[in-house]
Structure formats: C-alpha cells, structure tokens
Amino acid sequence: MLRRNALLAAAAVTLTAGTPAIVHAKDAWPVKTITLVQPYSPGGTSDMLARIIALELEKRIDANVIVDSKAGANGNIATAFVSRAKPDGGTYLVGSSSPVVISPTLYKSVPYDPRKDLTPITTIAKAPFLLVTSAKSGINSMDDLMKQIKADKVNFGSAGAGSPQHMLVEMFQMQAKVKSPHIPYKGSAPLILAVMSNEVQYAIDNPVPLKPQIDAGKIKALAITSKNASPKFPGVKSLHEQGFTNFEVEPWYGMIGSKNMPKELAERMNGYVQDILKQDNVKQKISELGAEAYGMGTADFAKLIDADIKKWGEAVKASGATAD
C-alpha cells in the first residue's frame, strides 16, 4: 500500500510539472502597438516613468507597449506629435507638466492648444523640488537668503529660461516680493555645478540630481516646495512652513492622449494606469525617482491642467521670460 501511494504521489508531481502555468487573458485593445512618447532625453525621470508604465501595461493589455523619446523645444516637439496622432488609443505623451502648462505662455506660439488638442488621461506622479544653496555661500537658512536677496548680493540659476526651475523661483520671488538676477544654464547638470561652486547663490531643482551633492555636503537644502516637509529630506522645512504660506508647488508628470480620443478609451486607459499606480512595486520604483505615485480621474486631471496653465502662466508673464 505504501509503495502504491508513493507511485501515485510521484505521478502527481510529474503531471503537475508538465502542466503549463495558467496564463490570464489580457484585455483586447484597438491597436496592437501602444507608443508612450516621452519628451526629453533618455534616462531622465519622464523616460523612467514611461518605462515603468509600459512594462505594467503589457501585463494587462493585448498590445506591445514601446517608449519613444522625442526630445527638443522644452517638450513641445513630443507634445505636438502626440496631438496630431490618430485618436485610436495608440499614442500617448508621458512626461512633465512643462510643455502642457508652461509652453503655451512661454512661447509666442506652439503648434497645439493643450485644452483642445490633447486628451487628459491621468497624472502619474508628483515631485516637490528643493530650494538649495552652495555649502560655500555662507547662507544657512531662508532668513539668511532673504537678507542677501534684499541686499542685492545674490543671483539665482535655472536649467534654462522658461524651465520649471526658472518659473518656480519666479513664483517664490512673486510671493516674497523680492527680485534677484537670473542666470540660465543648459540643463540641471551645469546648474548644479554652478550652485556647488557658488557661481549662483540659489536655485530650485529636482531632488533626484541634487540629493548626491546634498548627501556629500556640497549643497544645502533650505526649503522644499511641497506644502509640508518630506521624510526623504529630514530637517528641511517647506516654504509654506517658513512663512511663505501661499506657496505650494509640486510639478506633476502625466499621461495624455491625442486630440479627439474617444472618452471610452480615455477612461479605460485611466483605469489601467490608476491600477498600476496602486501596486507596491510601482510605488517603490517611483519613490526611488524622488517622486510620489499620484493618479487621478480624467475630469479632475483636465481641471488641474486648466488651473496650472493659469498658475504657471502668471509666473511666466511676471518673469518676462520668452523662449522664442
């Protein structure tokens, strides 16, 4: 009897080993290839977010999902490309808010109207920025910085005229009722070098490229742009907490479809991405990029875009910046 039971058990193991794993059916989609267009050079935050979404979408939808980088003109090239794409659910913009809410005011003209030529799908992430100074500057607090600005002893740098980094400082200066000279650089890398060397005395930038220099003691973080402090940067208070009570800015990254995309497709894609953003592994990956997973419904996203066009547009006009 024991031998017979052993033989039956062995047969069961053999059968199980030879049985293919159950594969869950993927949902049908109108096209066989989905392209996520990211508007900057490969390797940046937008590119990494697009790849995270692409990998997870392929688990849910019966389509290949690819990431295509179309850099240039502060993201306007990629945004214009998506606006002209077929509204068949096959092409999406995945990137920062800049070409959607800053460019329409910064440029005399852009080849798309963000309200009419794009279909909001969902936000993906939000990321507070840091206001920083050099360890060599002698500035150790926001009070120190305000004294230096009012004494006309400092300038600020940005990643380019009209960049989010530039506009964030302009928003800060509008609220603080101060003004200091602006020195634009060609991207975050040269900006951070300028801050480290004290070539510029302060800047606001993405925490991802700043953190290694903060950890090394070469750059000091004086404030964060979110309403509240972040556990990722212990001891760094928000501008809101330091007396600039109306300052709360967290640039977002989102997913946007082409013009005239059917509402049914937009809502379905919103559902997939919102589900993706709830996964613990996805939250962790996004957190490692210095951002926070952040999804919302299509209607709420459209309202956010409207509000941010107004908010950022006011900062652009106040700065006098132009990219033309």
Summary of the structure (lengths in Angstrom):
residues: 324
radius of gyration: 23.6
end to end distance: 88.1
largest distance: 95.8
contacts: 1077
relative contact order: 0.17
helix: 43%
strand: 18%
